[in-house]
Amino acid sequence: MRRTTLPGTDVNISTLCLGTMNFGQQCTEADGHEQLDFAVANGINFFDTAEMYPVPPEKEKQGQTETYIGNWLKKRGKRDDLVIATKVSSRNQATTMGTRDATKGLTRESIFEAIEGSLGRLQTEYVDLYQVHTPERHTNFFGRRGVESLDSDDGVPIEETLSALGELVKAGKVRYVGVSNETPWGVMEYLRLSREEGLPRIVTIQNQYGILSRGFEVGLSEMCMRENVGLLPYSILNRGVISGKYLGGAQPPGARFTRWERDRERYNPSRVQEPVRRYIELAQKFGMDPTQMAIAFVSSRPFAPSTIIAVTNMEQLKSNIAADDIQLSAEILAEIHKLYTEMPDPTC
């Protein structure tokens, strides 16, 4: 497994990060521990979770993913050789929360309550990367493409949120901070406040990005490279859609969009069928697995230091990890670019 660092830090991370949102829904605790063990044995030292997980979210299960990871950390008996990232929920996710009142938003009080809950469930004294899961304000994320008007209520100011995160850094409960599902304006506001108020500098942004959804490249990719903020891309396979398993209306037993309607229109709308077929044909032309080609493409992006993979079984995990060894040729990248210009961003 290749290694790099979190931007602007000396924190060594694997170029693949194991996402854990399925722990507690499609994966049992035993499944999750098996994945974590295999990931570590194959060079992954970077793991991402959130207080809101598992997904699809349910109030009764909220926090279960962190609990599974915490039990594994306790059983494993080591911590400092791993990089653990988690997220604090904003008021926009309050309906999914069962362990605390997130309607208070990203206030100092709410953030302090959230970190104590996460540290307790994870059974650790600190997290390496603490991310704001969604913006506090009403803006475009989770598939919404643009903003046509501004809401009069932006919720808790970013300055209060970042100040609270700074206190956690000083207290040693958080090493570095990041954002998730953010916009160019949001990133620049965090960076401005860091610069002008002496607050912690965000080192990462976790947004959706993949071969079927490249909207991040408009504005945010340049910003990341110029400002040294790393993208941790999620849903790089469109929740498995790029594999072709849903083509022709197929509903594989146990698959996410067989079990749940949630996010179907975002990740698996009918318009994605033809692009998926074309990308699969391209992968086959070069003797490649389409999911591995998609992972290798994301990993090749200069603004993404580590790529988040999330799986539901060991076969998928083994295949995803093997993709770290693949370097796409200039010919394949040119063909991907050609397809993208013909069928840009079929999903949000």
ABEGO torsion letter per residue (X at the ends): XBBBBBBGBABBBBABBBBAAABGBABBAAAAAAAAAAAAAAGBABBBBBAAOBOBBBAAABGAAAAAAAAAAAAAGBAAABBBBBBBBBAAAAAABAABBAAAEBBAAAAAAAAAAAAAAAGBABBABBBBABBABBBBBGGBABBABBBABAEBBAAAAAAAAAAAAAAGABABBBBBGBBAAAAAAAAAAAAAAGBBBBABBBBBBBAABAAAABGAAAAAAAAGBBBBBBGAAGGGAAAGAABGGBBBBGBAAAABABGAAAABBAAAAAAAAAAAAAAAAAGBBAAAAAAAAAAABAABABBBBBBABAAAAAAAAAAAABBBBAAAAAAAAAAAAABBGABX
